[in-house]
């Protein structure tokens, strides 16, 4: 699962993936859900680990499916979220983290399908 987080001026938070799959590409922060976690609990944990930010999860923005190793398929649920505290510092498996404008999305190497998904969910930065 992942988080769609905007700052006060409408920029979108993206992380640069530090490990496969998609190493070096930019994506929404997020990750895997542990068996004992709800989506929202996992989202808070993953965002804190990857970005140093504390968040308040909001509603589901959309769901995408992506290929996984061995022919499996990952179902990724992306939620809107707001910053509740902390400071932006890349960590865990994020090589970098930054607030991005709409123009940045045209320049950065994004994970497959990210831009199309954000467009379809009306979740593009300013």
C-alpha positions, 0 to 999 in steps of 0.5 A: 500500500502507499500514501498520497501526501501533499504539502501546504503548497500542493506538492506531492511526496515521492520517494526514490526506491533504493532496492528492487523492484524499481530501484532508482525510480520514483514512487509513492511512499509505502510498502507491505502490510504485516499479517497483524496490521490494518492498512492504516497501521501499516501505512503509518509505519511504512511512511515513518520508516521511509520518510521520517514523517508521521501521518494521518491516513485518509480514504482509499484513493485507488487500487493498482495491480503490478507484476510481482516475482514468479508471475504473481500480482501485487494489489497496491491500495493507495490512500490519501494521507496528511502530515501530522508531524516529523521531518522529511528524511529518507530512510529504510529502503528509500534512497531519497524523498522529496516534495514534487510539483506537476513539472517534476513528474515529467522529469523524474523516472517514475515507476510504471503506471504511477502518472496514469494512476494519479491522473485517474484518481485526480491526485496530481500535484500543483 
